[in-house]
Amino acid sequence: MRISTARTTRAKMTVSIAALAAGSLILTACSGSSDGAGKLDGTYYVKDINGTSDLGQLVVKGNSVSHHEYNCDGVYEKPSVTSTGEFNKDQSQIIWTVAGDDTRNERTGSESIATSETSISISGSAYVRDNSDAGKALLDGFKTKCKK
């Protein structure tokens, strides 16, 4: 009878461990961000930012956003303007928390956004993901322009 009890106990333990593991997986899957944070992570670009020939760069990491502006003299070295902000809860707006020093900086308050798999539009300006075809073409064009 002891053998039967030991087998029953082991079987119950195995079932319990499997149930705990399954529950853990379900909780882990459900504990992912419900507001979509992370799905937009990446680097995005727009040309002629703020009516200049500068390149606008938007870097998204979770709910944090940083915006940089580059001119030909400082491309990929030091941005001429930097601002930081965060997405609101439903990621329909960016709330700018720190504005850059440049007087042309329009990144203050909050701005409405629209998103797709390859772009983020901020107040009507479409920033394209750097690894998309449009993003690669935009960066190549900016680099070519800056070599002149």
PyMOL commands that place a pseudoatom at each C-alpha (Angstrom):
pseudoatom trace, name=CA, resn=MET, resi=1, chain=A, elem=C, hetatm=0, pos=[0.000, 0.000, 0.000]
pseudoatom trace, name=CA, resn=ARG, resi=2, chain=A, elem=C, hetatm=0, pos=[2.902, 2.312, 0.591]
pseudoatom trace, name=CA, resn=ILE, resi=3, chain=A, elem=C, hetatm=0, pos=[3.982, 2.059, -3.074]
pseudoatom trace, name=CA, resn=SER, resi=4, chain=A, elem=C, hetatm=0, pos=[0.499, 3.024, -4.167]
pseudoatom trace, name=CA, resn=THR, resi=5, chain=A, elem=C, hetatm=0, pos=[0.451, 6.008, -1.756]
pseudoatom trace, name=CA, resn=ALA, resi=6, chain=A, elem=C, hetatm=0, pos=[3.888, 7.172, -2.934]
pseudoatom trace, name=CA, resn=ARG, resi=7, chain=A, elem=C, hetatm=0, pos=[2.785, 6.990, -6.580]
pseudoatom trace, name=CA, resn=THR, resi=8, chain=A, elem=C, hetatm=0, pos=[-0.418, 8.862, -5.771]
pseudoatom trace, name=CA, resn=THR, resi=9, chain=A, elem=C, hetatm=0, pos=[1.530, 11.529, -3.884]
pseudoatom trace, name=CA, resn=ARG, resi=10, chain=A, elem=C, hetatm=0, pos=[4.034, 11.912, -6.751]
pseudoatom trace, name=CA, resn=ALA, resi=11, chain=A, elem=C, hetatm=0, pos=[1.216, 12.129, -9.280]
pseudoatom trace, name=CA, resn=LYS, resi=12, chain=A, elem=C, hetatm=0, pos=[-0.536, 14.804, -7.212]
pseudoatom trace, name=CA, resn=MET, resi=13, chain=A, elem=C, hetatm=0, pos=[2.728, 16.740, -6.860]
pseudoatom trace, name=CA, resn=THR, resi=14, chain=A, elem=C, hetatm=0, pos=[3.356, 16.505, -10.605]
pseudoatom trace, name=CA, resn=VAL, resi=15, chain=A, elem=C, hetatm=0, pos=[-0.144, 17.785, -11.339]
pseudoatom trace, name=CA, resn=SER, resi=16, chain=A, elem=C, hetatm=0, pos=[0.288, 20.599, -8.796]
pseudoatom trace, name=CA, resn=ILE, resi=17, chain=A, elem=C, hetatm=0, pos=[3.652, 21.641, -10.253]
pseudoatom trace, name=CA, resn=ALA, resi=18, chain=A, elem=C, hetatm=0, pos=[2.239, 21.575, -13.773]
pseudoatom trace, name=CA, resn=ALA, resi=19, chain=A, elem=C, hetatm=0, pos=[-0.728, 23.683, -12.669]
pseudoatom trace, name=CA, resn=LEU, resi=20, chain=A, elem=C, hetatm=0, pos=[1.572, 26.195, -10.973]
pseudoatom trace, name=CA, resn=ALA, resi=21, chain=A, elem=C, hetatm=0, pos=[3.778, 26.388, -14.059]
pseudoatom trace, name=CA, resn=ALA, resi=22, chain=A, elem=C, hetatm=0, pos=[0.776, 26.897, -16.333]
pseudoatom trace, name=CA, resn=GLY, resi=23, chain=A, elem=C, hetatm=0, pos=[-0.622, 29.536, -13.979]
pseudoatom trace, name=CA, resn=SER, resi=24, chain=A, elem=C, hetatm=0, pos=[2.732, 31.278, -13.940]
pseudoatom trace, name=CA, resn=LEU, resi=25, chain=A, elem=C, hetatm=0, pos=[2.833, 31.349, -17.740]
pseudoatom trace, name=CA, resn=ILE, resi=26, chain=A, elem=C, hetatm=0, pos=[-0.675, 32.764, -17.905]
pseudoatom trace, name=CA, resn=LEU, resi=27, chain=A, elem=C, hetatm=0, pos=[0.134, 35.446, -15.329]
pseudoatom trace, name=CA, resn=THR, resi=28, chain=A, elem=C, hetatm=0, pos=[3.338, 36.317, -17.145]
pseudoatom trace, name=CA, resn=ALA, resi=29, chain=A, elem=C, hetatm=0, pos=[1.496, 36.674, -20.437]
pseudoatom trace, name=CA, resn=CYS, resi=30, chain=A, elem=C, hetatm=0, pos=[-1.213, 38.772, -18.829]
pseudoatom trace, name=CA, resn=SER, resi=31, chain=A, elem=C, hetatm=0, pos=[1.234, 40.932, -16.919]
pseudoatom trace, name=CA, resn=GLY, resi=32, chain=A, elem=C, hetatm=0, pos=[2.563, 42.350, -20.168]
pseudoatom trace, name=CA, resn=SER, resi=33, chain=A, elem=C, hetatm=0, pos=[1.857, 46.000, -20.640]
pseudoatom trace, name=CA, resn=SER, resi=34, chain=A, elem=C, hetatm=0, pos=[-1.802, 46.523, -21.336]
pseudoatom trace, name=CA, resn=ASP, resi=35, chain=A, elem=C, hetatm=0, pos=[-1.224, 49.966, -22.785]
pseudoatom trace, name=CA, resn=GLY, resi=36, chain=A, elem=C, hetatm=0, pos=[0.944, 48.733, -25.644]
pseudoatom trace, name=CA, resn=ALA, resi=37, chain=A, elem=C, hetatm=0, pos=[4.170, 50.167, -24.258]
pseudoatom trace, name=CA, resn=GLY, resi=38, chain=A, elem=C, hetatm=0, pos=[7.097, 48.627, -26.073]
pseudoatom trace, name=CA, resn=LYS, resi=39, chain=A, elem=C, hetatm=0, pos=[5.374, 47.888, -29.373]
pseudoatom trace, name=CA, resn=LEU, resi=40, chain=A, elem=C, hetatm=0, pos=[6.507, 51.277, -30.668]
pseudoatom trace, name=CA, resn=ASP, resi=41, chain=A, elem=C, hetatm=0, pos=[10.087, 50.926, -29.398]
pseudoatom trace, name=CA, resn=GLY, resi=42, chain=A, elem=C, hetatm=0, pos=[12.606, 52.082, -31.964]
pseudoatom trace, name=CA, resn=THR, resi=43, chain=A, elem=C, hetatm=0, pos=[14.010, 55.065, -33.811]
pseudoatom trace, name=CA, resn=TYR, resi=44, chain=A, elem=C, hetatm=0, pos=[11.993, 57.156, -36.252]
pseudoatom trace, name=CA, resn=TYR, resi=45, chain=A, elem=C, hetatm=0, pos=[12.947, 60.040, -38.559]
pseudoatom trace, name=CA, resn=VAL, resi=46, chain=A, elem=C, hetatm=0, pos=[11.304, 62.963, -40.336]
pseudoatom trace, name=CA, resn=LYS, resi=47, chain=A, elem=C, hetatm=0, pos=[12.934, 65.440, -42.700]
pseudoatom trace, name=CA, resn=ASP, resi=48, chain=A, elem=C, hetatm=0, pos=[12.708, 69.218, -42.623]
pseudoatom trace, name=CA, resn=ILE, resi=49, chain=A, elem=C, hetatm=0, pos=[11.643, 69.377, -39.001]
pseudoatom trace, name=CA, resn=ASN, resi=50, chain=A, elem=C, hetatm=0, pos=[10.076, 72.652, -37.823]
pseudoatom trace, name=CA, resn=GLY, resi=51, chain=A, elem=C, hetatm=0, pos=[10.326, 74.140, -41.320]
pseudoatom trace, name=CA, resn=THR, resi=52, chain=A, elem=C, hetatm=0, pos=[14.124, 73.781, -41.424]
pseudoatom trace, name=CA, resn=SER, resi=53, chain=A, elem=C, hetatm=0, pos=[16.310, 71.421, -43.397]
pseudoatom trace, name=CA, resn=ASP, resi=54, chain=A, elem=C, hetatm=0, pos=[17.183, 69.641, -40.143]
pseudoatom trace, name=CA, resn=LEU, resi=55, chain=A, elem=C, hetatm=0, pos=[16.522, 65.952, -39.549]
pseudoatom trace, name=CA, resn=GLY, resi=56, chain=A, elem=C, hetatm=0, pos=[14.093, 65.074, -36.751]
pseudoatom trace, name=CA, resn=GLN, resi=57, chain=A, elem=C, hetatm=0, pos=[14.743, 61.895, -34.796]
pseudoatom trace, name=CA, resn=LEU, resi=58, chain=A, elem=C, hetatm=0, pos=[12.242, 60.330, -32.408]
pseudoatom trace, name=CA, resn=VAL, resi=59, chain=A, elem=C, hetatm=0, pos=[13.513, 57.589, -30.092]
pseudoatom trace, name=CA, resn=VAL, resi=60, chain=A, elem=C, hetatm=0, pos=[10.881, 55.506, -28.289]
pseudoatom trace, name=CA, resn=LYS, resi=61, chain=A, elem=C, hetatm=0, pos=[11.677, 53.181, -25.404]
pseudoatom trace, name=CA, resn=GLY, resi=62, chain=A, elem=C, hetatm=0, pos=[8.627, 51.942, -23.519]
pseudoatom trace, name=CA, resn=ASN, resi=63, chain=A, elem=C, hetatm=0, pos=[6.641, 55.022, -22.558]
pseudoatom trace, name=CA, resn=SER, resi=64, chain=A, elem=C, hetatm=0, pos=[9.654, 57.346, -22.804]
pseudoatom trace, name=CA, resn=VAL, resi=65, chain=A, elem=C, hetatm=0, pos=[10.221, 59.493, -25.867]
pseudoatom trace, name=CA, resn=SER, resi=66, chain=A, elem=C, hetatm=0, pos=[13.166, 61.666, -26.828]
pseudoatom trace, name=CA, resn=HIS, resi=67, chain=A, elem=C, hetatm=0, pos=[13.219, 63.988, -29.803]
pseudoatom trace, name=CA, resn=HIS, resi=68, chain=A, elem=C, hetatm=0, pos=[16.447, 65.211, -31.376]
pseudoatom trace, name=CA, resn=GLU, resi=69, chain=A, elem=C, hetatm=0, pos=[17.102, 67.543, -34.256]
pseudoatom trace, name=CA, resn=TYR, resi=70, chain=A, elem=C, hetatm=0, pos=[20.223, 67.239, -36.355]
pseudoatom trace, name=CA, resn=ASN, resi=71, chain=A, elem=C, hetatm=0, pos=[21.686, 69.619, -38.887]
pseudoatom trace, name=CA, resn=CYS, resi=72, chain=A, elem=C, hetatm=0, pos=[24.367, 68.671, -41.400]
pseudoatom trace, name=CA, resn=ASP, resi=73, chain=A, elem=C, hetatm=0, pos=[27.157, 69.853, -39.124]
pseudoatom trace, name=CA, resn=GLY, resi=74, chain=A, elem=C, hetatm=0, pos=[26.162, 67.547, -36.289]
pseudoatom trace, name=CA, resn=VAL, resi=75, chain=A, elem=C, hetatm=0, pos=[24.427, 64.591, -37.831]
pseudoatom trace, name=CA, resn=TYR, resi=76, chain=A, elem=C, hetatm=0, pos=[24.873, 61.529, -35.608]
pseudoatom trace, name=CA, resn=GLU, resi=77, chain=A, elem=C, hetatm=0, pos=[27.212, 63.407, -33.311]
pseudoatom trace, name=CA, resn=LYS, resi=78, chain=A, elem=C, hetatm=0, pos=[25.360, 65.905, -31.174]
pseudoatom trace, name=CA, resn=PRO, resi=79, chain=A, elem=C, hetatm=0, pos=[21.797, 67.015, -31.824]
pseudoatom trace, name=CA, resn=SER, resi=80, chain=A, elem=C, hetatm=0, pos=[21.162, 70.734, -32.096]
pseudoatom trace, name=CA, resn=VAL, resi=81, chain=A, elem=C, hetatm=0, pos=[17.877, 70.362, -30.164]
pseudoatom trace, name=CA, resn=THR, resi=82, chain=A, elem=C, hetatm=0, pos=[16.738, 67.675, -27.723]
pseudoatom trace, name=CA, resn=SER, resi=83, chain=A, elem=C, hetatm=0, pos=[13.406, 67.247, -25.937]
pseudoatom trace, name=CA, resn=THR, resi=84, chain=A, elem=C, hetatm=0, pos=[12.059, 64.428, -23.798]
pseudoatom trace, name=CA, resn=GLY, resi=85, chain=A, elem=C, hetatm=0, pos=[8.573, 63.280, -22.955]
pseudoatom trace, name=CA, resn=GLU, resi=86, chain=A, elem=C, hetatm=0, pos=[6.245, 60.383, -22.256]
pseudoatom trace, name=CA, resn=PHE, resi=87, chain=A, elem=C, hetatm=0, pos=[3.220, 58.783, -23.849]
pseudoatom trace, name=CA, resn=ASN, resi=88, chain=A, elem=C, hetatm=0, pos=[-0.073, 59.226, -22.062]
pseudoatom trace, name=CA, resn=LYS, resi=89, chain=A, elem=C, hetatm=0, pos=[-1.784, 56.056, -20.840]
pseudoatom trace, name=CA, resn=ASP, resi=90, chain=A, elem=C, hetatm=0, pos=[-3.475, 55.116, -24.144]
pseudoatom trace, name=CA, resn=GLN, resi=91, chain=A, elem=C, hetatm=0, pos=[-0.526, 56.322, -26.264]
pseudoatom trace, name=CA, resn=SER, resi=92, chain=A, elem=C, hetatm=0, pos=[-2.644, 58.872, -28.091]
pseudoatom trace, name=CA, resn=GLN, resi=93, chain=A, elem=C, hetatm=0, pos=[-0.478, 61.811, -27.019]
pseudoatom trace, name=CA, resn=ILE, resi=94, chain=A, elem=C, hetatm=0, pos=[3.083, 62.670, -26.086]
pseudoatom trace, name=CA, resn=ILE, resi=95, chain=A, elem=C, hetatm=0, pos=[3.443, 64.873, -23.026]
pseudoatom trace, name=CA, resn=TRP, resi=96, chain=A, elem=C, hetatm=0, pos=[6.712, 66.771, -23.358]
pseudoatom trace, name=CA, resn=THR, resi=97, chain=A, elem=C, hetatm=0, pos=[8.463, 67.103, -20.003]
pseudoatom trace, name=CA, resn=VAL, resi=98, chain=A, elem=C, hetatm=0, pos=[11.786, 68.733, -20.943]
pseudoatom trace, name=CA, resn=ALA, resi=99, chain=A, elem=C, hetatm=0, pos=[12.105, 71.083, -23.894]
pseudoatom trace, name=CA, resn=GLY, resi=100, chain=A, elem=C, hetatm=0, pos=[15.382, 71.815, -25.604]
pseudoatom trace, name=CA, resn=ASP, resi=101, chain=A, elem=C, hetatm=0, pos=[17.011, 75.248, -25.539]
pseudoatom trace, name=CA, resn=ASP, resi=102, chain=A, elem=C, hetatm=0, pos=[16.609, 76.112, -29.223]
pseudoatom trace, name=CA, resn=THR, resi=103, chain=A, elem=C, hetatm=0, pos=[13.980, 78.824, -29.781]
pseudoatom trace, name=CA, resn=ARG, resi=104, chain=A, elem=C, hetatm=0, pos=[12.604, 76.898, -32.783]
pseudoatom trace, name=CA, resn=ASN, resi=105, chain=A, elem=C, hetatm=0, pos=[11.712, 73.985, -30.521]
pseudoatom trace, name=CA, resn=GLU, resi=106, chain=A, elem=C, hetatm=0, pos=[8.013, 73.295, -30.753]
pseudoatom trace, name=CA, resn=ARG, resi=107, chain=A, elem=C, hetatm=0, pos=[8.078, 70.308, -28.402]
pseudoatom trace, name=CA, resn=THR, resi=108, chain=A, elem=C, hetatm=0, pos=[6.166, 71.701, -25.425]
pseudoatom trace, name=CA, resn=GLY, resi=109, chain=A, elem=C, hetatm=0, pos=[2.933, 70.729, -23.699]
pseudoatom trace, name=CA, resn=SER, resi=110, chain=A, elem=C, hetatm=0, pos=[1.315, 67.732, -25.334]
pseudoatom trace, name=CA, resn=GLU, resi=111, chain=A, elem=C, hetatm=0, pos=[0.870, 66.634, -28.926]
pseudoatom trace, name=CA, resn=SER, resi=112, chain=A, elem=C, hetatm=0, pos=[-1.561, 64.167, -30.465]
pseudoatom trace, name=CA, resn=ILE, resi=113, chain=A, elem=C, hetatm=0, pos=[-0.086, 61.140, -32.215]
pseudoatom trace, name=CA, resn=ALA, resi=114, chain=A, elem=C, hetatm=0, pos=[-1.205, 58.402, -34.565]
pseudoatom trace, name=CA, resn=THR, resi=115, chain=A, elem=C, hetatm=0, pos=[0.772, 55.182, -34.986]
pseudoatom trace, name=CA, resn=SER, resi=116, chain=A, elem=C, hetatm=0, pos=[1.244, 52.365, -37.460]
pseudoatom trace, name=CA, resn=GLU, resi=117, chain=A, elem=C, hetatm=0, pos=[3.765, 49.526, -37.699]
pseudoatom trace, name=CA, resn=THR, resi=118, chain=A, elem=C, hetatm=0, pos=[6.271, 51.746, -39.500]
pseudoatom trace, name=CA, resn=SER, resi=119, chain=A, elem=C, hetatm=0, pos=[5.475, 55.303, -38.442]
pseudoatom trace, name=CA, resn=ILE, resi=120, chain=A, elem=C, hetatm=0, pos=[4.408, 57.702, -35.726]
pseudoatom trace, name=CA, resn=SER, resi=121, chain=A, elem=C, hetatm=0, pos=[2.652, 60.888, -36.769]
pseudoatom trace, name=CA, resn=ILE, resi=122, chain=A, elem=C, hetatm=0, pos=[2.993, 63.803, -34.400]
pseudoatom trace, name=CA, resn=SER, resi=123, chain=A, elem=C, hetatm=0, pos=[0.708, 66.745, -35.081]
pseudoatom trace, name=CA, resn=GLY, resi=124, chain=A, elem=C, hetatm=0, pos=[0.620, 65.823, -38.768]
pseudoatom trace, name=CA, resn=SER, resi=125, chain=A, elem=C, hetatm=0, pos=[4.348, 65.109, -39.275]
pseudoatom trace, name=CA, resn=ALA, resi=126, chain=A, elem=C, hetatm=0, pos=[5.037, 61.443, -40.097]
pseudoatom trace, name=CA, resn=TYR, resi=127, chain=A, elem=C, hetatm=0, pos=[8.170, 59.988, -38.514]
pseudoatom trace, name=CA, resn=VAL, resi=128, chain=A, elem=C, hetatm=0, pos=[9.180, 56.758, -40.265]
pseudoatom trace, name=CA, resn=ARG, resi=129, chain=A, elem=C, hetatm=0, pos=[10.906, 53.820, -38.596]
pseudoatom trace, name=CA, resn=ASP, resi=130, chain=A, elem=C, hetatm=0, pos=[14.634, 53.804, -39.353]
pseudoatom trace, name=CA, resn=ASN, resi=131, chain=A, elem=C, hetatm=0, pos=[14.701, 50.214, -40.618]
pseudoatom trace, name=CA, resn=SER, resi=132, chain=A, elem=C, hetatm=0, pos=[11.717, 50.638, -42.966]
pseudoatom trace, name=CA, resn=ASP, resi=133, chain=A, elem=C, hetatm=0, pos=[12.234, 51.312, -46.678]
pseudoatom trace, name=CA, resn=ALA, resi=134, chain=A, elem=C, hetatm=0, pos=[11.006, 54.897, -46.221]
pseudoatom trace, name=CA, resn=GLY, resi=135, chain=A, elem=C, hetatm=0, pos=[13.294, 55.382, -43.213]
pseudoatom trace, name=CA, resn=LYS, resi=136, chain=A, elem=C, hetatm=0, pos=[16.349, 54.083, -45.058]
pseudoatom trace, name=CA, resn=ALA, resi=137, chain=A, elem=C, hetatm=0, pos=[15.595, 56.320, -48.059]
pseudoatom trace, name=CA, resn=LEU, resi=138, chain=A, elem=C, hetatm=0, pos=[15.133, 59.354, -45.819]
pseudoatom trace, name=CA, resn=LEU, resi=139, chain=A, elem=C, hetatm=0, pos=[18.435, 58.767, -44.001]
pseudoatom trace, name=CA, resn=ASP, resi=140, chain=A, elem=C, hetatm=0, pos=[20.322, 58.120, -47.247]
pseudoatom trace, name=CA, resn=GLY, resi=141, chain=A, elem=C, hetatm=0, pos=[18.892, 61.343, -48.712]
pseudoatom trace, name=CA, resn=PHE, resi=142, chain=A, elem=C, hetatm=0, pos=[19.879, 63.356, -45.641]
pseudoatom trace, name=CA, resn=LYS, resi=143, chain=A, elem=C, hetatm=0, pos=[23.426, 61.949, -45.651]
pseudoatom trace, name=CA, resn=THR, resi=144, chain=A, elem=C, hetatm=0, pos=[23.761, 62.724, -49.388]
pseudoatom trace, name=CA, resn=LYS, resi=145, chain=A, elem=C, hetatm=0, pos=[22.492, 66.269, -48.877]
pseudoatom trace, name=CA, resn=CYS, resi=146, chain=A, elem=C, hetatm=0, pos=[24.931, 66.821, -46.016]
pseudoatom trace, name=CA, resn=LYS, resi=147, chain=A, elem=C, hetatm=0, pos=[27.937, 65.717, -48.080]
pseudoatom trace, name=CA, resn=LYS, resi=148, chain=A, elem=C, hetatm=0, pos=[27.399, 68.570, -50.539]
for i in range(1, 148): cmd.bond("trace and resi %d" % i, "trace and resi %d" % (i + 1))
show_as sticks, trace
zoom trace
